[in-house]
Amino acid sequence: MNRRAELQHLHFPDLPEPETSSPPDPADFALLVQALIGLEGEAGADTFSFVVVTPKWLARRVTADRPLLGRAHLIVEHYDYEQIRNEIVQCCRRAAGPGWPSVAAILSRFARWEYETAEGEE
């Protein structure tokens, strides 16, 4: 039987009240979002991190710096907490497997898993 991922909590380190506040420019920002995700119906969760960005922020960043790799980025037109939350919930619904290792491996395609090692590390 396949198990499914479940979003348990979202944490925005740079936005203390993400449900009721927004970045200074809701159409031009990058925010770290830490999603606590576990198996559906079970206690316990691991942290998966996304950077939520807007196209405007991406354009400025690429113009000012250089190309940007896109893994673990969620691109939105403007800040909308419910839209961000719903997209992460949908990502969880698509992550199913026989147990946590396979579910976490699927999630880590979209976000940075807290237990991943950087390339070249052991």
C-alpha positions in Angstrom: 0.0 0.0 0.0 1.3 3.4 -0.9 1.7 6.1 1.7 1.2 9.8 0.9 2.9 12.9 2.2 1.0 15.4 4.3 1.9 19.1 4.9 1.8 19.7 8.7 3.1 23.3 9.0 4.6 26.1 7.0 7.2 28.4 8.5 8.3 31.7 6.8 11.5 32.8 8.7 11.4 36.3 7.3 7.7 36.8 7.5 6.4 36.4 11.1 2.6 36.3 10.2 2.5 34.9 6.6 -1.3 34.4 6.7 -2.0 38.1 7.4 1.1 40.0 6.2 3.1 40.1 3.0 6.5 41.2 1.8 7.1 44.9 1.2 6.5 44.5 -2.5 4.2 41.5 -3.1 5.1 41.4 -6.8 8.9 41.4 -6.3 10.3 39.2 -3.6 12.1 36.0 -2.7 11.1 34.3 0.6 12.4 31.1 2.2 9.5 28.8 3.1 10.1 25.7 5.3 7.5 23.1 5.0 7.2 20.5 7.7 6.0 17.4 5.9 5.4 13.8 7.2 3.4 10.8 6.3 -0.4 11.3 6.1 -2.0 10.6 9.5 1.3 10.2 11.4 3.1 12.4 13.9 6.6 13.6 13.0 7.8 15.6 10.0 10.9 16.5 8.2 11.7 20.0 6.8 11.6 20.7 3.1 12.7 24.2 2.0 11.4 26.2 -0.9 12.3 29.7 -2.1 9.1 31.4 -3.2 9.9 34.0 -5.9 8.2 36.2 -8.4 9.1 36.6 -12.1 10.1 40.2 -11.3 12.6 39.1 -8.7 13.9 36.4 -11.0 14.4 38.9 -13.8 16.3 41.4 -11.5 18.4 38.6 -10.1 19.4 37.1 -13.4 20.1 40.5 -14.9 22.2 41.7 -12.0 24.1 38.5 -11.2 24.0 35.5 -13.6 22.0 32.5 -14.5 20.1 31.0 -11.6 19.4 27.3 -11.1 15.8 26.6 -10.4 15.5 23.7 -8.1 13.6 24.3 -4.9 12.0 27.5 -6.3 8.3 28.1 -6.3 7.4 30.8 -8.8 4.3 32.9 -8.1 3.0 36.1 -9.8 2.5 37.8 -6.4 2.4 37.0 -2.7 -0.7 34.9 -1.8 -0.3 32.7 1.2 -3.2 30.4 0.3 -1.9 29.9 -3.2 1.6 29.1 -1.9 0.2 26.7 0.7 -2.1 25.0 -1.8 0.7 24.4 -4.2 2.8 22.8 -1.5 -0.2 20.7 -0.5 -0.6 19.5 -4.1 3.1 18.6 -4.2 2.5 16.5 -1.1 -0.5 14.8 -2.7 1.7 13.8 -5.7 4.3 12.3 -3.4 3.4 8.7 -2.6 5.3 5.5 -2.1 5.6 2.4 0.1 7.3 4.3 3.0 8.9 7.5 4.1 12.2 7.1 2.3 10.5 6.8 -1.1 8.0 9.6 -0.3 10.9 11.9 0.9 12.9 11.2 -2.3 10.0 12.3 -4.4 9.5 15.5 -2.3 13.3 16.2 -2.5 12.9 16.6 -6.3 11.0 19.8 -5.7 12.4 21.1 -2.4 15.6 20.8 -0.3 15.2 18.1 2.3 16.9 18.8 5.6 18.7 15.4 5.4 20.2 16.0 1.9 23.9 16.5 1.7 25.3 19.1 -0.7 26.9 17.8 -3.8 30.4 16.6 -3.0 29.7 16.1 0.7 29.4 12.7 2.4 
